[in-house]
């Protein structure tokens, strides 16, 4: 590889590092700065921006935010709360399965925030070390993003399939591999988490915090959030429309337009269905249109879009300009051991804090290296490396909500509460995914 390549790479990594310090939309903004620099300084010809992916995300977020404005997200959270409270003794397994399920349905891991204080309260009431369920439930809420039919990361994968004319691969194949693989990772991580740390009665640090009055005990009289009448209705409408979209992905004949030889691509189908979904919620629930754009769901979606717009465009342009050198450098390894590509996905996701941005920026390189689409799907959960450095929003929130102090960042930073469940969940999911890819295809 030429010295020019390494200088370009250094610029790309530098702007990613700077963007990560700003977080949020800062990642995307600095991605644009990086694109400007490699274009002006090194003559890189920018590729087309990832329009298809951005439109899918916009359509999905619009539907989800319309449901949110109608109280649907709060309704889903209330259902999750009932599930978690039903079997407090098994909360370390039940909590992550619940957060996985509700991220799968809503397409965003942000549903975990209102559940974290519930998990803490139930764990403390049952005498279970809160760190165990809180850490793994937080990990599970993000693992599910790579299995959700309505997540931004899945939209990025569908865009990859469309760009490479992989017509035999779509939403059905992603669900077929990633649903069981991420579930397996979450379940095993939950089981291992049951043995992390000392029991509260045997933990001298916790007992010292109790004596010092530093432990926040659950408040059984805390007020419950009152849901609007449209909350349940909006969630049902949203999930029914998502279900129809998923079914059309499983059966291509359902998305074949009369008189056309080929079915519509899943990207197009999702865009149409999600806008219809939003319209159905508007008609049946009548939320204020202005409230839709103010919801946390819309805000999270816009952040994801800006991140993908800047970073993925930067990544695409860099890879396209240096494709020949990259293929020469890692092509032989990728061909003989394609599973090693998962390490690159994980490493980049640690920097980007976004499954969608990582998939959109790095997966095209995998395609260029000749890695099969089924293998790329199997390795898809490797983009969940956001937890490695404990500064992601849901991790920080879990630490804050754990009034016992057991969920923590360690003395050496990387020895934090989320490391073991995060590594276990990701390794198991990728291993299971690659195995399933080999069995199914």
C-alpha positions, 0 to 999 in steps of 0.5 A, spaced: 500 500 500 502 507 498 504 512 503 498 516 500 493 510 502 495 510 510 495 518 510 488 518 507 486 512 512 489 517 518 485 522 516 479 518 516 480 515 523 482 522 526 475 525 524 471 519 526 475 520 533 473 527 533 466 526 531 466 521 537 468 526 542 462 530 540 457 524 539 450 524 536 450 528 530 457 530 531 459 524 528 455 525 521 458 532 521 465 530 522 464 525 517 462 530 512 469 534 514 473 528 513 470 527 506 471 534 504 479 533 506 480 527 502 476 530 496 480 536 496 487 534 499 487 527 495 483 528 489 478 522 492 472 522 487 466 522 492 461 516 491 453 517 491 450 519 498 446 513 501 440 515 499 436 509 499 438 507 506 436 514 509 429 514 506 428 507 509 430 510 516 426 516 515 420 512 513 421 507 519 422 513 524 416 517 521 411 511 523 415 510 529 415 517 532 407 517 530 406 511 534 410 515 540 406 521 539 400 517 540 403 514 547 405 507 543 412 507 546 409 508 553 404 502 552 410 498 549 414 499 555 408 498 560 407 491 557 414 490 558 414 492 565 409 487 567 413 481 564 419 483 568 415 484 574 411 477 573 417 473 575 422 477 579 427 471 581 428 470 573 430 477 572 437 476 569 434 472 564 427 475 563 429 482 563 434 482 557 429 477 553 424 483 554 428 489 552 430 484 546 423 483 544 421 491 544 427 493 541 425 488 535 418 491 535 420 498 535 426 498 531 430 502 537 434 501 543 432 507 546 426 503 549 431 500 554 431 507 558 424 507 562 425 500 563 432 501 567 429 503 573 424 498 573 429 492 572 433 496 578 427 496 583 425 488 581 432 486 582 433 490 589 426 487 591 428 480 589 435 481 593 438 480 586 445 484 584 442 489 580 448 489 576 447 482 573 440 484 569 441 491 568 448 490 564 445 484 560 438 488 559 442 494 556 446 489 551 440 486 549 436 492 547 442 493 542 443 486 540 436 486 537 437 492 533 441 487 528 435 483 528 429 488 527 426 489 521 425 496 522 431 498 525 436 503 521 442 498 521 437 493 517 435 498 512 443 499 511 443 491 510 437 492 505 441 498 501 447 493 501 443 488 497 440 492 493 446 496 491 450 489 489 444 486 485 443 480 491 436 479 489 436 473 493 437 476 499 433 481 503 429 481 510 427 474 510 434 472 510 436 477 515 431 475 520 432 467 518 439 468 521 439 474 526 433 473 530 436 466 532 443 468 533 442 474 537 437 471 541 442 465 543 447 471 544 442 474 549 440 468 553 447 465 554 449 472 556 444 472 561 445 466 564 453 467 565 451 474 568 447 470 573 454 469 576 457 476 575 459 479 582 458 477 589 451 476 592 449 483 595 449 479 602 456 477 601 459 484 597 462 488 603 463 494 598 455 494 597 454 493 605 458 499 606 454 503 601 448 501 605 451 503 612 453 510 609 446 511 606 448 511 599 444 506 596 438 508 593 432 503 595 426 502 591 420 507 592 414 502 592 409 508 592 412 512 585 407 514 581 405 510 574 405 514 568 398 515 565 397 513 558 393 516 553 387 512 550 390 512 544 396 508 546 394 501 545 391 503 539 397 506 536 402 500 538 397 495 535 396 499 528 404 500 528 405 492 529 400 490 524 403 494 519 410 492 521 407 485 521 405 485 514 411 488 511 415 482 514 410 477 511 411 481 504 419 480 505 418 472 506 413 471 500 416 475 494 409 474 490 406 479 495 410 484 493 410 483 486 406 488 482 401 486 477 404 486 470 411 486 473 416 480 472 420 481 478 417 483 485 419 490 488 425 491 492 424 490 500 427 497 501 421 500 496 416 496 500 418 498 507 418 505 505 411 505 502 409 501 508 412 505 513 409 511 510 402 508 510 403 506 517 404 513 519 398 515 516 394 509 519 396 512 526 394 519 524 387 517 522 386 512 528 389 516 533 389 523 531 396 525 535 398 532 534 402 533 528 407 538 531 408 533 537 411 527 532 417 531 530 418 532 538 418 525 540 425 522 542 424 517 537 424 522 531 430 525 535 434 518 535 432 517 528 435 524 525 441 523 529 442 516 526 440 519 519 446 525 520 451 519 522 450 515 516 449 521 511 456 523 513 460 517 516 457 512 511 458 517 505 466 518 507 467 510 508 464 509 501 468 514 498 474 512 501 473 504 500 471 506 493 478 510 492 482 505 495 478 498 493 484 495 489 489 496 495 484 494 500 483 487 496 490 486 495 491 487 502 486 483 506 483 479 500 487 473 501 485 473 508 478 474 507 477 469 502 480 463 506 477 466 513 471 470 511 469 470 518 475 475 520 471 480 517 467 480 523 473 483 527 473 489 522 466 490 523 467 490 531 473 495 531 469 500 527 463 500 531 467 501 537 469 508 534 462 509 531 457 508 536 452 506 531 450 499 528 447 502 522 453 507 520 458 501 521 454 497 517 453 502 511 460 504 512 464 497 512 459 492 509 460 494 502 468 493 503 466 486 505 462 485 498 468 488 494 472 483 498 468 477 495 465 475 501 458 472 500 451 475 502 450 470 507 456 470 511 455 478 511 449 477 514 452 472 519 457 477 521 452 482 522 451 482 529 459 484 530 457 491 529 454 491 536 461 493 539 458 500 541 459 497 549 466 496 549 468 503 551 463 505 556 460 512 554 454 510 550 448 513 552 444 507 555 450 504 558 451 511 562 444 511 564 444 504 567 449 506 571 446 512 573 439 508 574 443 503 579 442 506 586 446 500 589 452 502 585 453 495 583 453 497 575 459 501 574 465 503 570 472 499 573 478 502 575 481 500 568 475 503 565 475 497 560 473 492 566 466 495 566 459 491 568 457 491 560 464 488 558 463 480 559 455 480 557 457 484 551 462 480 549 459 474 550 452 476 546 456 478 540 461 472 540 455 467 540 451 471 536 456 472 530 458 464 531 451 462 531 450 467 525 455 464 521 453 457 523 446 458 520 448 461 514 452 455 512 446 451 514 441 455 510 445 457 504 
